[in-house]
Amino acid sequence: MRLVIQRVSSASVTVAGQVVGQIERGLLVLVGITASDTATDAMHLAEKTANLRIFPDDEGRFNRSLLDVGGAALVVSQFTLYGDVRKGRRPSFIAAAPPEQAAPLVDAYAEGLRSLGIHVERGIFGASMQVALVNDGPVTILIDSDEVKKR
């Protein structure tokens, strides 16, 4: 599972001209799933996301988490996070999990955040989405469940 986490002052996702998810202060999380990912990975990364200290304290240091600041999360599936560009000019997406496997794991990740008390908004799995955001900082963090498991 790969996450691109962006600290935002606002973010929204639009499908077919309709806003389907929108948050103010919080995190925009782009979620990619690969074939080896499990519900355990989804829950572990939800906990890591909710507690990741990337919000400033009163002195401007990264000492507060999404839970600490009462922020929300906008979760958007993005299979292209598993794009392989090592050969040729067109990315290969063979490492991305098929939709029937990926959709339940994106759901599990979002539900994991909710279970921790985070307000979660969502994109629509498989839809063509337009994502708008105001990146706060900017702060962008990449998390790969395979790398997290190594520690």
N, C-alpha and C positions, 0 to 999 in steps of 0.2 A: 504494500500500500504506500502510495506516495502522496504527500500533502504539500501544497504551496500555501503557506499561511501569510496573509497580509493584514497588518494592523491598519484599520480604517477608521475614519471619522464618519463615513457613510458608505453604503454600497447597496446596489440593487441588481436584480436580474429580471430581464424582460423576455417574454416569449410571445411571438405573434402580436406585438404591439401592446401587450398587457404586462404590467409589473406583477410578477408572481412571488417575489421575495424581496424584502427591503429591510435594512437595519441602519441604525445610527452607529454610535461608537461600539467597536468590537473587532471581530476578525472575519475576513473573507477567506474561506477555506476551499481551495480547489482540490478535489479528491480523485486520484487515479488508483485503479485496482488491477492487480495482476493475478494470474492463475493460482499462485501458491498462497494467496491471502485468505485469512480466516476471520470468523466473528471475534475470536480472541484478539487478533491484530486490531480490528476495528475498535474494540472496547479499550484496549491499551492506548491507542493513539488518541481516542477521545479524552481519556484521562490526562494524557500528556498535553494535549491542546488546551484543555480547560485550566491547567495549572502552570502553563508556560509563562514565565515571568518576563514579559516583553512590553509591559506598560510602565510608564515612569511613576516614581514616587514623588514626594514633595521636593526632592533634591535633583530630580531628573534622571535618576538611575533606574535601570530595568529591574524593579523589585516587586511589581504587582502583576497578578495574573488576570485573565478574563473573569474569573470568579471574584477576585478582589475588587475589580472596578465595576462589576455588575453589567458587563458588556454582553452583546449578543453575537451570534455566529450566523453567517450566511454560507451554507454548504452547497457547493456546485460540483457535480460530477464532471470529470474531464479525462477521458481515455487517452488523450494526446500526451499526458504526462509520461506515458510509456512509449513514446515515439523513439525509434532507434534511427539515428542519422549517420551511423558509421559507414554505410555503403551507399553510393549513389546520391541522388539529389532529392528523392522522395522518401519521406520517413516511412519506416515499417512499424506497424502497430501490432505485430504478432504477439508481443509480450503483454498486451492489454487483455484482461479477462473478457470473455464474451458477456453480452448484456445480461443474460439470465443468471450469471454468477455475480457480476459486478453490482447490479441494482440492489440486491438484498444487503450487500456489504456496505454500500453507501448509506442505505437506510439504517443499518446497525450502528455506523459511526455517528450519524445524526441523533439517533435515539440514545446512544451513549452520552453525548453532550447533554441532551435533555435530562437524562437521569441524574446528572450532576448539578442540575439547576440552571443550566444555560438556556436562554431563549434562542431557539433555532428557527431560522427561515431557510427555505430551500429553493433550488432551481428545479427544473423538471428533467428527470433522467432521460437521456436520448434526444431531447429537443434541441433545436438550434436556438441558442440563447445569446442575448446581448448582456454583458456584465459591465456595469459602471461602478467605479469606486473612486474614493478620495483616499489615497494611501497616506496614512499618518506617520510621518517620520522622514522619509519612507522607511518602513520596517517590513522586511520580507524574510521568512524562514522556510527552509526546505526540510522535510522530515521523510525518511524512507524507513518503513518498518524493518526491512532487512538489516539496515545499519543500526537501528535501535536494538535489535535482538543480539547483535554482536557484543554489546556492552554488559 
